[in-house]
């Protein structure tokens, strides 16, 4: 693993000022997991890479997934053996490269009848062997009593038994950021708030793009031997920039998740529930919260921040209320939510849940390489396939073979130097710095992996960095400084939603911490009092919009802040 390098507003400004000076080998359009994985793979191969993202990194689908690195059980149900093997292998690789972002968790699947139980048992038996699951993580079949002992919250009336199998829990936006930081450590350039507005086409071929610096209000032409379109739901929009009669290929489906306080749904482990239309949906505990998801419905609305309807919410609440013996969950219990769009490839006559999740690479008339479909789980293999093609093309054009700097399946990701045992890593830090608060050390390692130790070290050297945003949260000034200096956070939303993730896992969505975080960001980024106020207002509006399905009422925390 290379030592991290500065990745901040300053490096962003410098990069944008020099974009038009030297041509790149590869231009990557889109800073979700697909683009970030491609940038890292290409940088490891020694290519000169530029990645541009129109808003913030991971703002699209890659911060809105179910946050699971699938072993591939679900693809076995669809009979896709190739995808099972690929997903299972990728899960093993990710656990090695970045243990804090691929933590094994048990999933409990209740069965209501003997026939369902037998089917589950046979399927998981096959999966364990096919995916070469290690002995200690093989599935277990439980009878009714064992099931209810493991998960007492289940409704007992219609349980025959259950299966327990392992998945890995990740944090999608953090996985994007760690890939990007790794790419940057190997020489890539990455900028956010910089949409590609136009492709530069000469002699019928893409030779670059016009990139707009949204924050600096200027347009810059960047040149590259090869361009890759990894724009997720916007893949068609970018493909059509080539002209030449390209036709749309995507089929977008929307998936939402809800967050409820753990005290309202105190599940012990993740549970696979069956929704009213027989689709499997999850309840996944995470800190003080549990998230429920997901839906899968055709979508034709706006791509940015897709709206959540009351019907979406009711569907998931019904699934939880049918599965667990708790006081019925209602709209008022929902403290947070997110909605994302699956950029799938259209297949005639298929329902949303039947459309294949496989990725496809499309080469357009002007040579633009586009990639769509796929999963967070298999992003590294998707990246390898795209870069194989791009590197070959770049070498043909300029006759050079760059010097490889590392292998994508063995070079640790940024934050990946913790070993699998995170608790032991945390314990070592606590012995080294006994004066550091336990909750802060845990939070930093849980959110930044091995880089958490750098933030603790900084706080030990400068106690001002240990200041908390609010007394009851472990969010410190040092963490916010890290988001700004090391992860190119440019707005309050960037910090609270995609760097620290308070937007999701804090029951107040980060609203109580927001004013203090805005103060710190104002100092770090030189914001005027007006800009600070505007950032705070924009974040409050954002939280209110996401929770809009609750009606017009303002969340209580917002009212308190305004008072
Ligand atoms: P995105 O993350 O959307 O990235 C594309 C980026 O391109 C965006 O940030 C966008 O702003 C940018 N962009 C667009 N146009 C331009 C432009 N002109 N210039 C510059 N940038 C541009 N997969 C799993 O493996 N496990 C799961 O548990 C899982 N759960 C899911 C649950 C849901 C509800 C959904 C919707 C998906 C789930 N997935 C899961 C799938 C996975 O999340 C996606 O496959 C993946 O995130 C897609 O990433 P992407 O980079 O292709 O797209």
Boltz pocket constraint, residues with backbone or C-beta under 6 A from the ligand:
constraints:
  - pocket:
      binder: B
      contacts: [[A, 29], [A, 30], [A, 31], [A, 32], [A, 33], [A, 34], [A, 35], [A, 52], [A, 53], [A, 54], [A, 55], [A, 56], [A, 57], [A, 58], [A, 59], [A, 60], [A, 61], [A, 62], [A, 63], [A, 64], [A, 65], [A, 66], [A, 67], [A, 68], [A, 69], [A, 70], [A, 194], [A, 195], [A, 196], [A, 197], [A, 230], [A, 231], [A, 232], [A, 233], [A, 234], [A, 238], [A, 253], [A, 254], [A, 255], [A, 256], [A, 294], [A, 295], [A, 340], [A, 341], [A, 342], [A, 343], [A, 371], [A, 373], [A, 374], [A, 375], [A, 376], [A, 377], [A, 378]]
      max_distance: 6.0
